[in-house]
Amino acid sequence: MAGPTVLVVEDEEPLALLLRYNLEAEGFDVETVARGDDAELRLRESPPDLVLLDWMLPGVSGVELCRRLRNRPETATLPVIMLTARGEEDERVRGLAVGADDYVVKPFSVPELMARVKAMLRRAHPQIVARMLIAGDLELDRETRRVRRAGREVNLGPTEFRLLEFLMQSPGRVFSREQLLNGVWGHGVYVDERTVDVHVGRLRKAINRGRARDPIRTVRGAGYAFNEEFSAAP
Ligand code: CA
């Protein structure tokens, strides 16, 4: 399965391109449509996971389109984030009144918009939560097998990926080397316990790269844990 799909309805081409670029960098599948009426037709086919909807559009306006989406059972609960221009405060209220789930004001900060998109998807599609393991600035996508730190892709070998996934699933829990061997390499596989240290070392090197905060905690005489405080502190 591909990543979550976002439909961008925006008639300003540079902005549509900027959104596409950033959403794709986050692992989303992106479609862009420049007209409200085209978007309405597109949304009658198969609904995406989320819509970024510009306020002022040729064809059918964003507000009118949002109202129509809410009136159709197939799209009544489709997550919609409206993009509005500065100084349209009254219209923002109207946007929410017609059923938009959220709005951002242009010119917006791209990281903030990405954070809102992700937060909304987590609320609307809990299966994406199961798919994504997120702690602090670290994200692991089980389906695409991708890991990102602060939005930048981290290249991990398959063992390091499984090791990180295993640790992130149980933040705070300390695993012995033997437990890690069983959980990551599999039962009955003979690997020296020092192999665990080697792979933890590689994993740390890849995900930390000059960063001060290490999400993996070494517990002397016990093993390793994903530091549960990593999510909380900035
Ligand atoms: Ca526009």
Residues whose N, C-alpha, C, O or C-beta is under 5 A from the ligand:
A	BS01	CA	D11 E12 D54 M56 L57
